[in-house]
Each structure stands twice: as structure tokens, then as C-alpha cells.
Amino acid sequence: MFVLIWVSVLVSAVAFYLADPARFTAANLAAFINTFHTEIWFVYFGLSVIRGFTLLPSTPLVLAGTLLFPNAPWSVFFTSMAGILVSSSLIYFCSEALGFSDFFESKKPVVIANLRKRLERPTGLIFVSIWAFFPFVPTDAVCYVAGTIRMNYLKFIAAVFIGESILCSFYIFLGGSLIGYVWK
């Protein structure tokens, strides 16, 4: 069901763009966003939360927040982190009910088995932090596995916070500075 909604939104967006590409200039998009300044933060937070259920990485959304709100890096950081932590928590607690176990076990059984072994070691929390920090692996996979083995939730979420906050800080503060420097 989520895939159908996601594809429908993408197809609709492309159709709107193709129908009138002149409307999608940077100035028009900025004016639209400024019209709904408060509401757009709620939308951004909501997208950060539901992103985990689509198994998409947080990186594009964090970078989009950096581009949309260049003068509010701390707001982007706190909103992104809140969305990531809520999403990670929901996956941790609800992965079985959402069918992630079937998805991950059938698509990547060896990866999931290796993750389980790593998380059950005494260094499992360090592994979660490193996994959450590394941008090329899905944090949602480690959240699922941590939930299925019932890793201590507070330690798990602290490890996700540490890894993701370092990564998000890098994207928002360093990436935002680079973008500002290049576009000046």
C-alpha cells in the first residue's frame, strides 16, 4: 500500500512538472515554501518520521532540509534528529507487525544473520553507533534487528543518536557551508 502511494506521489509530481516546468523555478519554490513557513516544518518532520517505513536513507532528506532552510541549521538538525529517532523507535518496536522481518529475511538473510551476531556481542552498541554514522548502509536495518533481538532500548536509541547526530552535523553544518560557499 505504501509503495502504491509513494509511486502515485512521484508520478503526480513528475506530471505537474512536465505540464508547467516554468512554475518550478527556484524563486517560485522558495516563495511557496515561505508562504507555508510554519507548516513546512511539520511536513519536514513528518517526512523524516515516515521515511524509515519506506526504507529510504535519511541523507537526501537532511540535505534537502539544509537547502530549504539555509539560515536555520540548528532547526534542521533538531527536526531531522527528532524524525530519525522517532522513526528508529517505531521500527524497533513495530518491525514484526510491519512485515520488515519477512522483507529483510528474504532479501538479505546473510546480512541479517551477521547483524544479529554483531549486535549480540558486548560491542553491539558501538556497532550500532558506527552503523548509524556510516552513510552508505541503511540505519533502518540495524533498528529492525535490534528490535527483534530486544536489545536494551535506551542503549540502542542512544547509540543511534550518537551515530546519526555526527552524520547529520556533518551534512548540515559542513555541507551547508560548502553549499553556501559554492552558490555565492
Secondary structure, DSSP 8 states (H G I E B T S, - for coil): -HHHHHHHHHHHHHHHHHH-GGGGSHHHHHHHHHHTHHHHHHHHHHHHHHGGGGT--SHHHHHHHHHH-TT-HHHHHHHHHHHHHHHHHHHHHHHHHHTHHHHHHHH-HHHHHHHHHHHHSTTHHHHHHHHHH-TTS-HHHHHHHHHHTT--HHHHHHHHHHHHHHHHHIIIIIIHHHHHHHT-
